[in-house]
Amino acid sequence: MRAEKIHEKASLFGEAVFAADDGLITTFAVVAGSAGATLSPTIVLILGFANLFADGLSMATGRYLGLKTELEYEEAEEKNIVYHTPPLKSALITYLAFIVVGFVPLIPFVFGLGSTFVLSAILVAISLFLIGGFRSFFTKKGWMQSAVEMLLIGGGSAGLAYLVGYLVENFLTKVTP
């Protein structure tokens, strides 16, 4: 396989993993922060979907503009690098991965399943573990190590979101009129 194709595939795969992780974590951050603040499931859905689509689009357009800027800079400097991922393709992969995987934390709320926050947290943990494990098939790193790494990093972010929601609800809102 030519080096250009390997670079493009690696770049797109990296974008997909990054966007899937970010979509999962930022959407769950809304769920966790809302749970920490004891907000209603309706508010969780409103905030969750707003985050899912707006943040997904923001990431995709940011990726598009970033790659386009890189290409234009190289062109202006007359130093064209051979290995590039097409900006539009990268943006599309970013958006799709963000939206599809980022929907996971909202599933219990959309379908009104039992303990929505607990189920959402379990789905997120499983998803992080699986994405990390899946990543290892392409990186040739240890499956378990890759899965646990992603679970711990993502879990830490989710825990922080819950803590912020809890602290704001229980302390900040008590101080302000």
HUNOR-V334323 format. One record per pair of residues at least 12 apart in sequence whose C-alpha atoms are under 10 Angstrom apart, sorted by the first residue. I is the first residue (numbers start at 1). J is the second residue. Records with the same first field share a line. If there is no record, write none. Layout:
I = J ; J
This chain:
3 = 82 ; 83
4 = 82 ; 83 ; 84 ; 85
5 = 83 ; 84 ; 85
6 = 83
7 = 82 ; 83 ; 84 ; 85
8 = 83 ; 84 ; 85 ; 86 ; 90
9 = 85
10 = 85 ; 138 ; 139
11 = 83 ; 84 ; 85 ; 90
12 = 85 ; 86 ; 89 ; 90 ; 91 ; 92 ; 93 ; 94
13 = 90 ; 93 ; 94 ; 135 ; 138
14 = 90 ; 93 ; 94 ; 135
15 = 60 ; 63 ; 90 ; 91 ; 92 ; 93 ; 94 ; 95 ; 97 ; 98
16 = 90 ; 91 ; 92 ; 93 ; 94 ; 95 ; 96 ; 97 ; 98 ; 101
17 = 93 ; 94 ; 97 ; 98 ; 101 ; 131 ; 132 ; 134 ; 135
18 = 94 ; 97 ; 98
19 = 56 ; 59 ; 60 ; 91 ; 93 ; 94 ; 95 ; 96 ; 97 ; 98 ; 99 ; 100 ; 101 ; 102
20 = 56 ; 93 ; 94 ; 95 ; 96 ; 97 ; 98 ; 99 ; 100 ; 101 ; 102 ; 103 ; 127 ; 128 ; 131
21 = 97 ; 98 ; 101 ; 102 ; 124 ; 127 ; 128 ; 131 ; 132 ; 150 ; 151 ; 153 ; 154
22 = 55 ; 56 ; 59 ; 94 ; 97 ; 98 ; 99 ; 101 ; 102 ; 154
23 = 51 ; 52 ; 53 ; 55 ; 56 ; 59 ; 94 ; 95 ; 96 ; 97 ; 98 ; 99 ; 100 ; 101 ; 102 ; 103 ; 104 ; 105
24 = 52 ; 97 ; 98 ; 99 ; 100 ; 101 ; 102 ; 103 ; 104 ; 105 ; 106 ; 123 ; 124 ; 125 ; 127 ; 128 ; 154 ; 158
25 = 98 ; 101 ; 102 ; 104 ; 105 ; 124 ; 125 ; 128 ; 153 ; 154 ; 155 ; 156 ; 157 ; 158 ; 161
26 = 48 ; 51 ; 52 ; 55 ; 56 ; 98 ; 102 ; 105 ; 154 ; 157 ; 158 ; 161
27 = 44 ; 45 ; 47 ; 48 ; 49 ; 50 ; 51 ; 52 ; 53 ; 55 ; 98 ; 99 ; 101 ; 102 ; 103 ; 104 ; 105 ; 106 ; 124 ; 158
28 = 44 ; 48 ; 51 ; 52 ; 102 ; 103 ; 104 ; 105 ; 106 ; 117 ; 120 ; 121 ; 123 ; 124 ; 154 ; 155 ; 157 ; 158 ; 159 ; 161 ; 162
29 = 48 ; 51 ; 105 ; 157 ; 158 ; 159 ; 160 ; 161 ; 162 ; 164 ; 165
30 = 43 ; 44 ; 45 ; 46 ; 47 ; 48 ; 49 ; 50 ; 51 ; 52 ; 105 ; 106 ; 158 ; 161 ; 162 ; 165
31 = 43 ; 44 ; 45 ; 47 ; 48 ; 105 ; 106 ; 109 ; 116 ; 117 ; 120 ; 121 ; 158 ; 161 ; 162 ; 165
32 = 44 ; 105 ; 117 ; 118 ; 120 ; 121 ; 157 ; 158 ; 159 ; 160 ; 161 ; 162 ; 163 ; 164 ; 165 ; 166
33 = 158 ; 159 ; 160 ; 161 ; 162 ; 163 ; 164 ; 165 ; 166 ; 167 ; 168 ; 169
34 = 47 ; 48 ; 117 ; 161 ; 162 ; 164 ; 165 ; 166 ; 169
35 = 116 ; 117 ; 118 ; 161 ; 162 ; 163 ; 165 ; 166
36 = 117 ; 159 ; 161 ; 162 ; 163 ; 164 ; 165 ; 166 ; 167 ; 168 ; 169 ; 170
37 = 162 ; 163 ; 164 ; 165 ; 166 ; 167 ; 168 ; 169 ; 170 ; 173
38 = 165 ; 166 ; 169 ; 170
39 = 165 ; 169
41 = 106 ; 108 ; 109 ; 110 ; 112 ; 116 ; 117
42 = 109 ; 110
44 = 106 ; 109 ; 110 ; 117
45 = 106 ; 107 ; 109 ; 110
48 = 102 ; 103 ; 105 ; 106 ; 109
49 = 99 ; 102 ; 103 ; 106
51 = 99 ; 102
52 = 95 ; 98 ; 99 ; 100 ; 101 ; 102 ; 103 ; 106
53 = 95 ; 98 ; 99 ; 102 ; 103
54 = 99
55 = 95 ; 98 ; 99
56 = 91 ; 94 ; 95 ; 96 ; 97 ; 98 ; 99 ; 100 ; 102
57 = 91 ; 92 ; 94 ; 95 ; 96 ; 98 ; 99
58 = 91 ; 94 ; 95
59 = 91 ; 94 ; 95 ; 98
60 = 87 ; 88 ; 89 ; 90 ; 91 ; 92 ; 93 ; 94 ; 95 ; 96 ; 97 ; 98
61 = 87 ; 88 ; 90 ; 91 ; 92 ; 94 ; 95
62 = 87 ; 91 ; 94
63 = 87 ; 88 ; 89 ; 90 ; 91 ; 92 ; 94 ; 95
64 = 86 ; 87 ; 88 ; 89 ; 90 ; 91 ; 92 ; 94
65 = 87 ; 88 ; 91
66 = 87 ; 91
67 = 84 ; 85 ; 86 ; 87 ; 88 ; 90 ; 91
68 = 85 ; 86 ; 87 ; 88
69 = 87
70 = 84 ; 87
71 = 84 ; 85 ; 86 ; 87
101 = 124 ; 127 ; 128 ; 131
102 = 124
104 = 120 ; 121 ; 123 ; 124 ; 127
105 = 117 ; 119 ; 120 ; 121 ; 122 ; 123 ; 124 ; 125 ; 127
106 = 119 ; 120 ; 123 ; 124
107 = 119 ; 120 ; 123
108 = 120 ; 121 ; 123
121 = 155 ; 158 ; 159
124 = 151 ; 154 ; 155 ; 158
125 = 148 ; 150 ; 151 ; 152 ; 154 ; 155 ; 158
126 = 147 ; 151
127 = 147 ; 150 ; 151
128 = 147 ; 148 ; 149 ; 150 ; 151 ; 152 ; 153 ; 154 ; 155
129 = 143 ; 144 ; 145 ; 146 ; 147 ; 148 ; 149 ; 150 ; 151 ; 152 ; 154
130 = 143 ; 144 ; 146 ; 147 ; 148 ; 150 ; 151
131 = 146 ; 147 ; 150 ; 151
132 = 144 ; 145 ; 146 ; 147 ; 148 ; 149 ; 150 ; 151
133 = 145 ; 146 ; 147 ; 148 ; 149 ; 150 ; 151
134 = 146 ; 147
135 = 147 ; 150
